[in-house]
Every structure is written in C-alpha cells, then in structure tokens.
Amino acid sequence: MPNYQPPFTITANILNSVAAISEVVGRLWQSLILSHWDSIFTYLPVESLIYQHQQNYYRAIRESTALSDSAPFIEFILQMILDALPDIQNDGVNDGVNDGVNKKDRQILNLLQNNETLTQIQLAEYLGFSKSTIERRIRKLKQLGMLNRIGSDKTGKWEVLDKGLVLIGSVR
C-alpha cells in the first residue's frame, strides 16, 4: 500500500489563518445572530471577558476536548454571559444625556468592530434604522473621535478608535 502524501503541508501560517477566520466568524455570530435574537447581546463584551479569564477559557477547551463533550466549554461561556449581564442591563441609563452617545451608537460601533467593510445601507438594514439615522450617528461618532473611515465610501473600511472600543467594552 503506497504512502499517502497530502497536497499541502499545514504550517504555522495556515493555522494562524484558520484561527483568525474562526475569531472573525465568532464575532460575526455574536453580533449579528445573537443581537437579532435579543438586543442585550449587542453589548456583551465576550472578547473582553474571555481575555480577562483566559486561563479558565483554555481549561474549559481542554476539558471539553478530553471528554469529547462541549459541556465544560458551554458552561464557561454561559457563566461569562451571566456575569456580564448585570453590568450591561444597568448600562445606558444616561445614554445621550452626559456623553452624547446612545444605544444606537453602541450598536453601530459593535457591528463595525466586527465587520469593518459594512456600508451605511447595510448598517441601516441590520439595525432597522433609516439611512439618515445611520449617517447622522456616524457623523457624531467621527466628531467624538470614536470612528474613522479609511479609504473611499465604496472600497474603504471602518476603524473603531480607542474611545469607541472603550464604549463597547472591546480590547485590542
């Protein structure tokens, strides 16, 4: 029986690419699917929580792998969500009063953080806002130094700046 030789070698670059794609898909899932199910998930800083509890995150993955059962990982993620909910539910009482930023702005920043190539029309469709509302809120976010556009309207991308990342609870 001849030895099978795969047509490619799995290198560190390939593994890093797969990991990056998985990360993007995870953020997209959180932002688009969960936020449509319940708006509270729009503001849930999953990336920040995992970063803050990295050791427990990796332990849950190892346990799930060893047991061939996703329960330890699911329990970890559900606990992170449960821990974050009180902060998120109490957030936003003074939105738009003290800092000029409201729930719509947070939703826009969160979506653009997870998909930097969204158009204003796509944002309006995803969030159920009018295009003029999106235009007005983006103008405000730019003025506040939370959002920047790199390149043209057609082929450019959005950059959520540090002030915006703080607002949505994300880490770089």
Phi, psi and omega in degrees: 000124182287151176287133179279133177243113180296154183286357180209165177247134178280113181254173177299324179297318179295315179299318178296321178296316178298318179296318180296318179296317179299320180297315180296316180297320178298316178294320179297316178302312180299312187289313187273310186283306182295322181292333174286331179289313177209128187297340180299333181287346177298326186257000183289115184277067184302315181300317180295318180296316180295319178299318181290335182239041187302316181299315179293325177299309180293326177297316179297321177295315179299316179298315180298320179294314182297324182271353188051043183214128183279358184305312180300321180291316180297318178298320178299310182297317179297323177294321177298318179295314180300318179295328183277336186302315180301319179296318183288320182293329180273348181286148170093006180300320181255018179306133177084347181263307184272321188244001179075008182244139181233185182302320180300319180297318179297319179297316179299311181299318181297315179296317182290331176296325183269342178210090188289352182258005179299142176271167177296325178295317178297319177302314180300317180294313181299319187267349181075027178254163174284158178298324180293326176295315179299313180302314181296316182291321178295319177302317179295316180296323176295316180298326180278357179074029180255343186216144179220147176254127178251120179090192185280167178298327185277315186244003183279190179215161179266148174232117175278117184280171186307318179298323178290322178297321178297318181298322182264003176073032181256159177237152176268000000 
